[in-house]
Amino acid sequence: MRDIQVNLGVSTENQIIDLSILSDLVPVKALTPDHCQELANKSCLCDVSKGKYLFRYGESTNRIIYIIEGEIELITPGGGRRKVTGGSKMSKLPLGQGKVHQYNACAKTDVKYLKVDPDLLDIMLTWEQSGGYEVQDLESADSSDDDWMARILQAKVFHRIPPANIQSIFMKMQAQHFHKNESVVKQGDEGDDFYLIREGVCDVIRQTRKNPRGVTLARLGVGDNFGEEALISGGKRNASVVMLTDGVLMSLSKSDFLELMNEPLLNWVAFTEAQSIENGAGIWIDVRLPAEYQTWHLRDSINIPLPVLRSKVDKLDKERTYIIYCDTGRRSSTATYLLTQNGFSAYVLKDGLNNNVDSTFLEF
């Protein structure tokens, strides 16, 4: 298929994108300024003249499109019509969702529109939303237990991992020694390793716009683990981990972690299989942001955004089965790992909504 710009409009990709254009767009507005800037650098503004089409029904949705200026009309194959004007509430939402466009989009005036890479946006959202450590009692960490291996094996994360995998995990782990106040991982770095604490105590610290020096989110001791979010999502570290004492950490490489720990915990299901689970009293959980959920979601699903999932775990029923979804599977796989790690029966929708679900199962 030819590129949509060649077919339907005049490209103006050389225009500089003002960050204010992104500030109200859903879900782009949830990103930090740095990520907004990075997204802006890899997005493009396009012009299309009156009477031309931005896209047609059935064409691949290889970019997320927002109307910035002008007015378009969305026309369904059945003849339904809806107008979207730049600056309106509807223009803050992406035009169309799913694998292919569900409308013809005709420019009623000259139109300026923004095209965003959906994969890049999803990776950024996953990274930023998967760092939701629940603030803990900072005096509760206890590093006095010398039997670190027994302590680690008591962790729920190991309950669902095959014994052969556990043996391989301990064989492949490397001991790393750290000094007090030394950084183990830094916020913004690429994720290379998964860590288990053998000796010592660590603080999990996250920098924010309001607290550039960092806020302590959690204190981790012997038997605790960290670093999985960046490995699962393919994003960067969402927080820093700093040694509060001298310590020894056992590290597992990204490839070994994904093979031995992540995959055994993730039950991937296609949409038809997920429907059968739902009919057996399974519950759909949408882990996208509320504004994304309001735009479109599966019928009878509940919305628990990934950033707050950790704090909601205690309110979920362990007697129920959960099917987790997002647009692509990135955020939902992170969420499913978290739930399974905490002893829940959870499945993740393979490839997410964009590549699976017929519009008849959605609410808009």
C-alpha positions as CSV (number, residue, x, y, z in Angstrom):
1,M,0.0,0.0,0.0
2,R,1.3,3.5,-0.9
3,D,2.0,5.9,1.9
4,I,-1.0,7.9,3.0
5,Q,0.7,11.2,2.4
6,V,1.4,10.3,-1.3
7,N,-2.1,9.2,-1.9
8,L,-4.1,11.8,-0.1
9,G,-2.3,15.0,0.8
10,V,0.8,17.3,0.7
11,S,3.4,16.3,3.2
12,T,4.9,19.0,5.4
13,E,7.1,16.8,7.5
14,N,9.8,19.5,7.8
15,Q,7.6,21.6,10.1
16,I,8.9,22.1,13.6
17,I,6.3,20.7,16.1
18,D,5.6,23.0,19.0
19,L,5.3,21.0,22.3
20,S,2.1,22.9,23.1
21,I,0.4,20.9,20.2
22,L,1.0,17.7,22.2
23,S,0.1,19.0,25.6
24,D,-3.7,18.2,25.3
25,L,-3.6,15.1,23.2
26,V,-4.7,11.7,24.6
27,P,-2.7,9.8,25.7
28,V,0.3,11.9,24.7
29,K,-0.3,14.4,27.5
30,A,0.6,11.7,30.1
31,L,4.2,11.7,29.0
32,T,7.0,13.7,30.6
33,P,8.3,16.8,28.8
34,D,11.5,14.9,27.7
35,H,9.4,12.1,26.2
36,C,7.0,14.6,24.6
37,Q,10.0,16.2,22.9
38,E,11.4,12.9,21.7
39,L,8.0,12.0,20.4
40,A,7.7,15.4,18.7
41,N,11.1,14.9,17.0
42,K,9.9,11.6,15.5
43,S,6.4,12.8,14.5
44,C,5.3,15.0,11.6
45,L,2.8,17.7,10.7
46,C,1.0,17.2,7.4
47,D,-1.3,19.4,5.3
48,V,-4.2,18.2,3.2
49,S,-6.3,20.4,1.1
50,K,-10.1,20.7,1.1
51,G,-11.9,17.8,-0.6
52,K,-9.0,15.4,-0.2
53,Y,-8.9,12.3,2.0
54,L,-6.6,11.8,5.0
55,F,-7.3,8.1,4.9
56,R,-9.9,5.7,3.7
57,Y,-11.9,2.8,5.2
58,G,-9.9,-0.4,5.5
59,E,-6.4,1.2,5.2
60,S,-3.8,0.2,7.7
61,T,-3.5,2.4,10.8
62,N,0.2,2.6,10.7
63,R,0.2,6.1,12.3
64,I,-1.9,7.7,15.0
65,I,-3.6,10.9,13.6
66,Y,-4.8,14.0,15.4
67,I,-6.6,17.0,13.8
68,I,-4.7,20.2,14.7
69,E,-6.4,22.8,12.4
70,G,-9.4,22.7,10.1
71,E,-12.4,20.4,9.9
72,I,-12.8,16.8,8.6
73,E,-15.8,14.5,8.2
74,L,-15.6,10.9,9.2
75,I,-17.9,8.7,7.0
76,T,-18.7,5.1,7.7
77,P,-19.4,2.6,4.9
78,G,-23.1,2.7,6.0
79,G,-23.3,6.4,5.4
80,G,-22.9,7.6,9.0
81,R,-21.2,11.0,9.4
82,R,-19.4,12.8,12.1
83,K,-17.3,16.0,12.0
84,V,-14.1,16.7,13.9
85,T,-12.8,20.2,14.2
86,G,-9.3,21.3,15.2
87,G,-9.3,22.6,18.8
88,S,-12.4,20.7,19.8
89,K,-12.6,17.9,22.4
90,M,-12.8,15.3,19.7
91,S,-9.7,16.5,18.1
92,K,-7.7,15.7,21.2
93,L,-8.4,12.0,20.6
94,P,-6.8,9.8,18.0
95,L,-8.7,9.3,14.8
96,G,-9.6,5.7,14.6
97,Q,-8.2,2.7,16.5
98,G,-7.5,-0.9,15.7
99,K,-5.6,-2.5,12.9
100,V,-7.4,-0.7,10.0
101,H,-9.4,2.5,9.7
102,Q,-13.1,2.3,10.3
103,Y,-14.0,5.4,8.3
104,N,-13.3,7.5,5.3
105,A,-11.8,10.8,6.5
106,C,-12.5,13.7,4.2
107,A,-11.2,17.3,4.6
108,K,-14.1,19.8,4.6
109,T,-11.5,22.6,4.8
110,D,-7.8,22.8,4.4
111,V,-6.5,20.7,7.3
112,K,-3.4,20.4,9.3
113,Y,-2.9,17.1,11.1
114,L,-0.3,15.3,13.3
115,K,1.0,11.8,12.6
116,V,2.5,9.9,15.6
117,D,4.3,6.6,15.6
118,P,2.1,4.3,17.7
119,D,4.9,1.9,18.7
120,L,7.1,4.6,20.0
121,L,4.2,6.2,21.9
122,D,3.3,2.8,23.4
123,I,6.8,2.1,24.5
124,M,7.1,5.5,26.2
125,L,3.7,5.0,28.0
126,T,4.8,1.5,29.1
127,W,8.0,2.7,30.6
128,E,6.5,5.7,32.4
129,Q,3.5,3.7,33.7
130,S,5.3,0.6,34.9
131,G,7.2,2.3,37.7
132,G,4.4,2.5,40.2
133,Y,6.2,1.2,43.3
134,E,3.9,1.4,46.3
135,V,5.4,3.5,49.0
136,Q,6.3,1.1,51.8
137,D,7.3,1.4,55.5
138,L,10.9,2.4,55.0
139,E,11.9,0.8,58.4
140,S,10.6,-2.6,57.5
141,A,13.4,-3.9,55.3
142,D,15.4,-6.6,57.1
143,S,18.7,-7.8,55.7
144,S,19.7,-10.0,58.6
145,D,18.6,-13.2,56.9
146,D,21.8,-15.0,55.7
147,D,19.9,-17.8,54.0
148,W,19.4,-15.7,50.9
149,M,18.5,-18.5,48.5
150,A,15.8,-19.9,50.8
151,R,14.5,-16.4,51.3
152,I,14.3,-15.8,47.5
153,L,12.6,-19.1,46.8
154,Q,9.8,-18.1,49.2
155,A,9.0,-15.2,46.9
156,K,5.7,-15.6,44.9
157,V,7.5,-15.0,41.7
158,F,9.1,-18.4,41.9
159,H,5.9,-20.4,42.7
160,R,4.9,-20.6,39.1
161,I,8.3,-21.2,37.6
162,P,9.3,-24.8,36.6
163,P,11.9,-26.3,38.9
164,A,14.3,-26.9,36.0
165,N,14.1,-23.1,35.2
166,I,14.9,-22.3,38.9
167,Q,18.0,-24.4,38.8
168,S,19.1,-22.7,35.6
169,I,18.4,-19.3,37.0
170,F,20.7,-19.9,40.0
171,M,23.4,-21.3,37.7
172,K,23.3,-18.3,35.4
173,M,23.2,-15.6,38.1
174,Q,26.3,-13.5,38.7
175,A,27.2,-12.0,42.1
176,Q,27.9,-8.3,42.0
177,H,29.3,-6.4,45.0
178,F,28.2,-2.8,45.6
179,H,29.2,-0.2,48.2
180,K,27.0,2.1,50.2
181,N,25.5,5.0,48.2
182,E,26.5,3.3,44.9
183,S,23.9,3.3,42.1
184,V,22.9,-0.1,40.8
185,V,20.6,1.2,38.0
186,K,19.9,4.8,37.0
187,Q,16.6,6.2,35.8
188,G,16.6,6.6,32.1
189,D,19.3,3.9,31.4
190,E,18.6,0.9,29.2
191,G,17.5,-2.2,31.0
192,D,20.1,-5.0,30.8
193,D,19.7,-7.1,34.0
194,F,17.3,-8.4,36.6
195,Y,18.4,-8.2,40.2
196,L,17.9,-10.2,43.4
197,I,19.2,-8.9,46.7
198,R,21.5,-11.4,48.5
199,E,22.9,-9.0,51.0
200,G,22.2,-5.4,51.9
201,V,19.4,-2.8,51.5
202,C,18.5,-0.6,48.5
203,D,16.4,2.5,48.0
204,V,14.2,2.8,44.9
205,I,14.3,6.5,43.9
206,R,12.4,8.3,41.2
207,Q,13.0,11.8,39.8
208,T,10.0,13.8,38.8
209,R,9.4,17.3,37.6
210,K,8.3,18.4,41.1
211,N,11.1,16.5,42.8
212,P,14.2,16.6,40.5
213,R,16.4,15.3,43.4
214,G,14.2,12.2,43.6
215,V,11.5,10.6,45.8
216,T,12.1,7.4,47.7
217,L,9.4,5.0,46.6
218,A,10.4,1.8,48.3
219,R,13.2,0.2,50.4
220,L,14.2,-3.3,49.4
221,G,16.0,-5.9,51.4
222,V,17.3,-9.5,51.2
223,G,15.1,-11.7,48.9
224,D,13.5,-8.7,47.1
225,N,14.0,-8.2,43.4
226,F,13.8,-5.4,40.9
227,G,14.5,-4.4,37.3
228,E,11.9,-6.5,35.5
229,E,9.7,-3.7,34.1
230,A,12.3,-2.4,31.7
231,L,13.2,-5.9,30.6
232,I,9.6,-6.8,29.9
233,S,8.5,-3.6,28.2
234,G,11.7,-3.0,26.3
235,G,11.9,0.5,27.7
236,K,14.3,2.3,29.9
237,R,14.7,2.2,33.7
238,N,11.8,4.1,35.3
239,A,13.6,4.6,38.6
240,S,17.1,4.6,40.2
241,V,18.2,2.0,42.7
242,V,20.9,3.1,45.2
243,M,22.6,1.0,47.9
244,L,21.7,2.1,51.4
245,T,24.4,-0.3,52.7
246,D,27.2,-2.3,51.3
247,G,25.7,-5.4,49.6
248,V,25.7,-8.3,47.2
249,L,23.2,-8.5,44.3
250,M,22.6,-11.5,42.1
251,S,22.1,-10.4,38.5
252,L,20.4,-12.2,35.6
253,S,20.9,-11.1,32.0
254,K,17.9,-9.8,30.0
255,S,17.9,-12.8,27.6
256,D,18.0,-15.3,30.5
257,F,15.3,-13.4,32.5
258,L,12.9,-13.3,29.5
259,E,13.5,-17.0,28.8
260,L,13.6,-18.4,32.3
261,M,11.4,-16.1,34.4
262,N,9.2,-13.9,32.2
263,E,7.7,-16.4,29.7
264,P,6.8,-19.1,32.2
265,L,4.7,-16.4,34.1
266,L,2.9,-15.0,31.1
267,N,-0.1,-16.9,29.7
268,W,-0.7,-15.4,26.2
269,V,-4.1,-15.9,24.8
270,A,-5.8,-15.0,21.5
271,F,-9.1,-13.1,21.6
272,T,-11.3,-16.1,21.0
273,E,-9.6,-18.0,23.8
274,A,-9.9,-15.0,26.1
275,Q,-13.7,-14.9,25.4
276,S,-14.0,-18.5,26.6
277,I,-12.1,-17.5,29.8
278,E,-14.5,-14.5,30.2
279,N,-17.5,-16.7,29.8
280,G,-16.1,-18.9,32.6
281,A,-16.3,-15.8,35.0
282,G,-13.1,-14.2,33.9
283,I,-12.7,-10.5,34.2
284,W,-11.2,-8.1,31.6
285,I,-8.8,-5.5,32.9
286,D,-7.8,-2.6,30.7
287,V,-4.5,-1.2,32.0
288,R,-4.4,1.9,29.7
289,L,-5.0,5.4,31.0
290,P,-8.6,6.5,31.8
291,A,-8.8,8.8,28.8
292,E,-7.7,6.0,26.5
293,Y,-10.3,3.7,28.1
294,Q,-13.0,6.3,27.6
295,T,-12.1,6.6,23.9
296,W,-12.7,2.9,23.3
297,H,-12.6,-0.3,25.3
298,L,-14.0,-3.8,25.5
299,R,-17.5,-4.2,26.8
300,D,-17.7,-5.2,30.4
301,S,-14.1,-4.5,31.1
302,I,-12.8,-2.6,34.1
303,N,-10.1,0.1,33.9
304,I,-7.1,-0.2,36.3
305,P,-4.3,1.9,34.8
306,L,-0.8,0.3,35.0
307,P,0.6,3.1,37.2
308,V,-1.8,2.3,40.0
309,L,-2.1,-1.4,39.6
310,R,0.4,-2.2,42.4
311,S,-1.7,-0.2,44.9
312,K,-4.9,-2.0,43.8
313,V,-3.6,-5.6,43.9
314,D,-4.9,-6.2,47.5
315,K,-8.5,-5.3,46.3
316,L,-8.6,-7.9,43.6
317,D,-10.1,-11.3,44.2
318,K,-7.5,-14.2,44.0
319,E,-10.4,-16.6,43.3
320,R,-11.1,-14.9,40.0
321,T,-9.3,-15.1,36.7
322,Y,-8.2,-11.9,35.0
323,I,-7.5,-11.2,31.3
324,I,-5.3,-8.1,30.8
325,Y,-5.2,-6.0,27.7
326,C,-3.8,-2.7,26.3
327,D,-3.4,-1.5,22.7
328,T,-0.4,-3.6,21.8
329,G,0.4,-6.1,24.6
330,R,3.4,-4.1,26.1
331,R,1.7,-2.6,29.1
332,S,-0.6,-5.6,29.6
333,S,2.4,-8.0,29.7
334,T,4.0,-5.9,32.4
335,A,0.8,-5.9,34.3
336,T,0.3,-9.6,33.9
337,Y,3.8,-10.3,35.2
338,L,3.0,-8.2,38.3
339,L,-0.3,-10.0,39.0
340,T,1.2,-13.4,38.5
341,Q,4.1,-12.5,40.7
342,N,1.6,-11.8,43.4
343,G,-0.2,-15.1,43.1
344,F,-3.1,-14.2,40.7
345,S,-4.4,-16.2,37.8
346,A,-3.9,-13.8,34.9
347,Y,-3.8,-14.0,31.1
348,V,-2.5,-11.4,28.7
349,L,-4.2,-10.7,25.4
350,K,-1.7,-11.5,22.6
351,D,-0.8,-8.4,20.5
352,G,-3.4,-6.2,22.3
353,L,-6.6,-4.6,21.0
354,N,-5.1,-3.1,17.8
355,N,-4.5,-6.5,16.2
356,N,-7.2,-8.7,17.6
357,V,-10.5,-7.3,18.3
358,D,-13.4,-6.8,16.0
359,S,-15.2,-3.4,16.5
360,T,-18.4,-5.2,17.4
361,F,-16.9,-6.1,20.8
362,L,-15.9,-2.5,21.6
363,E,-17.6,0.5,23.2
364,F,-16.6,4.0,22.0
